[in-house]
């Protein structure tokens, strides 16, 4: 019989890592194509509107990814019970997804006029549907991560991105309507579930259970979601916050900044964020080699950032001119700073799972919350638009790393669970 000890025993990490990295590469390429395709077809000014929706839905999705982190930490493989037992994860997914749908629609009158001044409620509906569907995606993905079922995890990552790219491409053939593009962004969440569930069902139904009840699960999820919301402000939601704090700036310039930030920060951040659940399992199950793994990952991120920053400084403006001829282009030093800022966020995507693996939800949340607060404060500083953008991108993750790193440096290593 599987006990908690044997259930948490390390499995084939190399194959799991390779599968997730491969799926992440596919998702990254698809995201890059989207980032090039949409502004290329509709222009920077219209792209600024689309980018606000994209940023908003991924800010919500990023917040809800906190559910995935806690489900990952709490999931235990079990032997199939002949009589079956109620799945807490499934019941939680249904309740939480319904709640998210109601919250988005219920709060929309408070923010729709500010966030979507032109399209209004026509963009609220795809936001609500996509956000609610992602709750089930997060719970299922967390369950798969917790049970070390790497192939289904990789399929979820890759299929979602490919479906979204295909949907946007098809819509752009016929129209540049932002509302239809928004639906093309939102619907792949439920569609991915429908496509993959027949292949995943037998691997999870009756074969996993959570190590906490509903009350503790809800409390832990509330904290990981707060941390994930802070992550979203710094990453996927940053263009939204930047746009809201730059209302006096020319739309084309704001669109340029959003596009440049998205393109240059994506390689490191997409990889690091997609591996957070994997890192939770890795740090949780390999206490003895914790510092060796932790420092090696941080060194890898810094090394990659230095190479990419130099390449961005030297080649970035020319590449941007080639991809978007006739548009505004960023300076090389700005691209290099953006790449380095992505390394800082990537470093937090390693330090945060390291803290969460020790069940330190408070420190985990505090690090991301401090980073998000510093980011927003920096954007509100009475500085030049470029200066406050750079300050926000750098100062936020440095503050968060100080919290996570300080705890890890001062705490004792936990015993193997």
C-alpha positions in Angstrom: 0.0 0.0 0.0 1.2 3.5 -0.7 1.9 5.5 2.4 2.6 9.2 2.5 6.3 8.5 2.6 6.3 6.2 -0.4 3.8 8.5 -2.2 6.2 11.4 -1.9 9.2 9.4 -2.9 11.2 11.1 -5.7 10.4 9.8 -9.2 12.1 10.1 -12.6 12.9 13.8 -12.4 14.9 14.0 -15.6 12.2 12.8 -17.9 9.7 15.0 -16.1 11.9 18.0 -16.5 12.5 17.3 -20.1 8.8 16.9 -20.9 7.9 20.1 -19.2 10.7 22.0 -20.8 9.7 20.7 -24.2 6.1 21.7 -23.6 7.1 25.1 -22.3 9.2 25.6 -25.4 6.2 24.9 -27.6 4.1 27.3 -25.5 6.8 29.9 -25.6 7.1 29.8 -29.3 3.3 30.0 -29.7 3.2 33.0 -27.3 5.9 34.7 -29.3 4.0 34.2 -32.5 0.9 35.7 -30.9 2.9 38.7 -29.7 4.2 39.3 -33.2 1.1 38.4 -35.1 -1.5 40.5 -33.4 0.3 43.9 -33.4 1.6 43.2 -36.9 -2.0 42.8 -38.1 -3.8 45.5 -36.1 -1.1 48.1 -35.3 0.4 49.3 -32.0 -2.5 51.6 -31.1 -5.1 48.9 -31.4 -2.7 46.4 -29.9 -2.6 48.5 -26.7 -6.4 47.8 -26.3 -5.9 44.0 -27.0 -2.9 43.9 -24.6 -5.0 45.4 -21.8 -7.5 42.5 -22.1 -4.7 39.9 -22.5 -3.0 41.4 -19.4 -6.2 41.5 -17.4 -7.2 37.9 -18.1 -3.7 36.7 -17.4 -3.6 38.7 -14.2 -6.7 36.9 -13.1 -5.3 33.6 -14.4 -2.0 34.3 -12.7 -3.8 34.9 -9.4 -5.8 31.7 -9.8 -2.5 29.8 -10.5 -2.0 30.0 -6.7 -4.7 27.2 -6.6 -2.4 25.0 -8.7 0.6 25.6 -6.4 -1.3 24.5 -3.3 -3.0 21.5 -5.0 0.5 20.5 -6.2 1.9 20.6 -2.6 -1.1 18.8 -1.1 -1.7 16.0 -3.6 -0.9 12.4 -2.6 -1.1 9.4 -4.9 -3.2 6.6 -3.5 -4.3 3.2 -4.4 -7.6 3.1 -6.2 -10.4 2.5 -3.7 -13.0 -0.1 -4.9 -15.8 1.9 -3.4 -14.4 5.2 -4.4 -14.3 8.4 -2.3 -15.3 11.9 -2.8 -12.6 14.0 -4.6 -11.9 17.1 -2.6 -10.0 18.6 -5.5 -12.9 18.1 -8.0 -15.5 19.5 -5.6 -13.2 22.5 -4.8 -12.7 23.1 -8.5 -16.4 23.3 -9.2 -17.1 25.6 -6.2 -14.2 27.9 -6.8 -14.8 28.1 -10.6 -18.4 29.1 -10.0 -17.4 31.6 -7.4 -14.8 33.2 -9.8 -17.4 33.5 -12.6 -19.9 35.3 -10.2 -17.1 37.6 -8.8 -16.0 38.8 -12.2 -19.5 39.6 -13.3 -20.5 41.0 -10.0 -17.5 43.4 -9.7 -17.5 44.4 -13.4 -19.6 47.6 -12.8 -16.9 48.9 -10.6 -14.0 48.7 -13.1 -15.4 48.0 -16.6 -15.5 51.7 -17.6 -11.9 52.3 -16.5 -10.3 49.1 -17.9 -12.4 48.6 -21.0 -13.7 52.1 -21.8 -14.4 51.4 -25.5 -15.6 47.8 -25.6 -17.1 47.7 -22.1 -19.2 44.6 -21.2 -18.4 42.9 -24.5 -14.9 42.1 -23.0 -16.2 41.2 -19.6 -17.9 38.0 -20.8 -14.8 36.3 -22.3 -12.9 37.4 -19.2 -15.4 35.7 -16.9 -15.7 32.5 -18.9 -11.9 32.1 -19.4 -11.2 32.9 -15.7 -13.8 30.4 -14.4 -12.6 27.6 -16.7 -9.0 28.2 -15.7 -9.9 27.2 -12.1 -10.5 23.6 -13.3 -7.3 23.8 -15.4 -5.4 24.8 -12.3 -6.8 22.1 -10.1 -6.2 19.4 -12.7 -2.7 20.6 -13.4 -1.9 20.7 -9.7 -3.1 17.2 -9.3 -1.0 16.0 -12.1 2.1 17.7 -10.8 1.5 16.4 -7.3 1.2 12.9 -8.6 4.3 13.4 -10.9 2.3 12.6 -14.0 4.6 14.5 -16.3 3.2 13.6 -19.8 -0.3 14.8 -19.1 1.1 18.0 -17.6 3.2 18.6 -20.7 0.2 18.0 -22.9 -1.9 20.6 -21.0 0.9 23.2 -21.3 1.4 22.6 -25.0 -2.1 22.0 -26.2 -3.5 25.1 -24.5 -0.9 27.4 -26.2 -1.3 25.8 -29.6 -5.1 26.0 -29.6 -4.9 29.7 -28.6 -2.5 30.5 -31.4 -4.7 28.6 -33.9 -7.8 30.4 -32.7 -6.2 33.9 -32.9 -4.8 33.1 -36.4 -8.2 32.0 -37.7 -10.0 35.1 -36.2 -7.4 37.4 -37.8 -8.0 36.0 -41.2 -11.5 37.4 -41.1 -11.5 40.3 -38.7 -9.4 42.5 -36.4 -12.3 42.9 -33.9 -10.8 43.0 -30.4 -13.9 41.3 -28.9 -13.6 38.2 -31.1 -9.8 38.2 -30.5 -10.6 38.2 -26.7 -12.9 35.1 -27.1 -10.0 33.4 -29.0 -7.8 34.0 -26.0 -10.4 32.8 -23.4 -12.0 29.7 -25.0 -8.8 27.6 -25.2 -9.0 27.1 -21.4 -12.2 25.0 -21.5 -11.4 23.6 -24.9 -8.1 22.2 -23.7 -9.9 20.4 -20.9 -12.5 18.9 -23.3 -9.8 17.7 -25.7 -7.5 16.1 -23.1 -9.8 14.8 -20.4 -10.5 11.5 -22.1 -6.8 10.8 -22.1 -6.1 12.0 -18.6 -9.2 10.7 -16.7 -8.0 7.2 -15.8 -4.7 8.6 -14.5 -6.3 10.8 -11.8 -9.9 9.7 -11.0 -9.7 7.8 -7.7 -5.9 7.7 -7.7 -5.1 10.9 -5.8 -6.2 12.7 -2.6 -5.4 15.9 -0.8 -3.5 15.9 2.5 -5.8 18.6 3.9 -9.6 19.2 4.4 -11.7 21.9 2.7 -11.1 24.4 5.5 -7.3 24.2 5.5 -7.3 23.9 1.7 -9.3 27.1 1.4 -7.0 28.9 3.8 -3.8 27.8 2.1 -5.2 28.6 -1.3 -6.2 32.1 -0.2 -2.5 32.7 0.7 -1.0 31.2 -2.4 -3.5 33.1 -4.5 -2.5 36.4 -2.8 1.1 35.6 -3.7 0.1 34.6 -7.2 -1.9 37.9 -7.6 1.3 39.7 -6.7 3.2 37.7 -9.2 0.6 38.6 -11.8 1.0 42.3 -11.1 4.8 41.9 -11.8 4.5 39.7 -14.9 1.3 39.2 -16.9 -0.6 42.1 -15.3 2.3 44.5 -15.6 1.1 45.9 -19.0 -2.3 46.5 -17.4 -0.9 48.4 -14.5 1.5 50.3 -16.8 -1.3 51.3 -19.1 -3.5 52.5 -16.2 -0.6 54.7 -14.8 0.3 56.1 -18.2 -3.0 57.6 -19.3 -1.2 60.8 -20.2 1.3 59.2 -22.5 0.8 58.7 -26.3 -1.0 55.4 -27.0 1.6 54.4 -29.5 4.4 54.9 -27.0 2.5 52.8 -24.4 1.9 50.1 -27.0 5.6 50.1 -27.8 6.6 49.7 -24.1 4.1 46.9 -23.6 5.2 45.1 -26.7 8.9 45.4 -25.9 8.4 44.3 -22.3 6.4 41.3 -23.4 8.9 40.2 -26.1 12.1 40.7 -24.1 11.0 39.3 -20.7 9.2 36.3 -22.0 12.0 33.7 -22.6 13.2 33.6 -19.0 9.9 34.3 -17.2 7.8 31.8 -19.2 10.3 29.0 -18.5 10.7 29.9 -14.8 7.0 30.3 -14.1 6.0 27.2 -16.0 8.4 25.2 -13.7 7.2 26.5 -10.4 5.0 23.5 -9.6 7.9 21.2 -10.6 10.2 23.1 -8.4 7.8 22.7 -5.4 8.0 18.9 -5.9 11.8 18.9 -6.5 12.6 20.9 -3.3 9.9 19.1 -1.3 11.4 15.6 -2.1 15.1 16.5 -2.1 15.8 18.1 1.2 19.4 16.8 1.4 20.5 18.5 -1.8 18.4 21.6 -1.4 21.1 24.2 -1.5 23.0 22.6 -4.3 19.9 22.6 -6.5 18.8 26.0 -5.4 22.1 27.8 -6.1 22.6 25.9 -9.4 19.2 27.1 -10.7 19.9 30.7 -9.6 23.3 30.6 -11.3 21.8 29.2 -14.5 19.2 32.1 -14.5 21.8 34.8 -14.0 24.1 33.3 -16.7 21.3 33.1 -19.2 20.2 36.7 -18.4 23.7 38.1 -19.0 24.0 36.5 -22.4 20.4 37.5 -23.4 20.9 41.1 -22.1 24.0 41.6 -24.1 22.3 40.2 -27.2 19.3 42.4 -26.6 21.5 45.5 -26.3 23.4 44.8 -29.5 20.8 43.2 -31.7 17.4 44.1 -30.2 16.7 47.4 -32.0 17.5 45.9 -35.4 15.4 42.8 -34.8 12.5 45.0 -33.7 12.8 47.1 -36.8 12.8 43.9 -38.9 9.7 42.5 -37.2 7.7 45.7 -37.1 8.9 47.9 -39.9 7.8 51.5 -39.9 6.9 51.4 -36.1 8.6 53.0 -33.2 11.6 51.0 -31.9 13.2 50.7 -28.4 16.8 51.5 -27.6 19.3 48.8 -26.9 20.0 49.7 -23.3 16.3 49.5 -22.5 16.0 46.0 -23.9 19.0 44.9 -21.9 17.4 46.3 -18.7 14.2 44.5 -19.4 16.0 41.2 -19.9 17.9 41.6 -16.6 14.6 42.4 -14.8 13.2 39.1 -16.2 16.1 37.3 -14.5 15.2 38.8 -11.2 11.6 37.6 -11.6 12.9 34.2 -12.7 15.0 34.1 -9.5 11.9 34.7 -7.5 10.2 31.8 -9.4 12.9 29.6 -7.8 13.0 31.1 -4.3 9.2 31.1 -4.0 8.7 27.3 -4.6 11.7 26.7 -2.3 9.8 28.5 0.5 6.5 26.9 -0.3 8.0 23.4 -0.3 8.7 24.0 3.4 5.0 24.8 3.9 5.9 28.4 4.7 2.8 30.0 3.1 3.3 33.3 5.0 6.8 33.9 3.8 5.9 32.8 0.3 3.0 35.3 0.2 5.0 38.0 1.9 7.8 37.9 -0.7 5.5 38.3 -3.7 3.3 40.9 -1.9 6.3 43.1 -1.1 7.6 42.8 -4.6 4.2 43.8 -6.1 3.7 46.7 -3.7 7.2 48.1 -4.6 6.4 47.6 -8.3 3.1 49.6 -8.1 4.7 52.3 -5.9 7.5 52.7 -8.4 5.0 53.2 -11.2 3.3 56.0 -9.3 6.6 57.9 -8.6 6.8 61.4 -10.1 9.4 60.4 -12.6 9.8 60.3 -16.4 7.7 57.5 -18.0 10.8 55.5 -18.9 12.5 56.0 -15.6 9.6 54.9 -13.5 9.0 51.9 -15.7 12.6 50.7 -15.4 12.5 51.4 -11.6 9.3 49.3 -11.2 10.7 46.4 -13.2 13.9 46.2 -11.2 13.0 47.3 -7.6 10.0 45.0 -7.2 11.7 41.6 -7.7 14.8 42.8 -5.7 12.5 43.5 -2.7 10.8 40.1 -3.0 14.1 38.2 -3.3 15.2 39.9 -0.1 12.2 38.5 1.7 12.5 34.9 0.3 16.3 34.8 0.4 16.4 36.2 3.9 14.1 33.5 5.2 16.0 30.7 3.5 19.3 31.9 4.7 18.3 32.2 8.3 16.0 29.1 8.6 17.1 25.6 9.5 16.7 23.0 6.8 13.6 20.9 7.4 13.7 17.2 7.8 12.5 14.9 5.0 8.7 14.6 5.0 
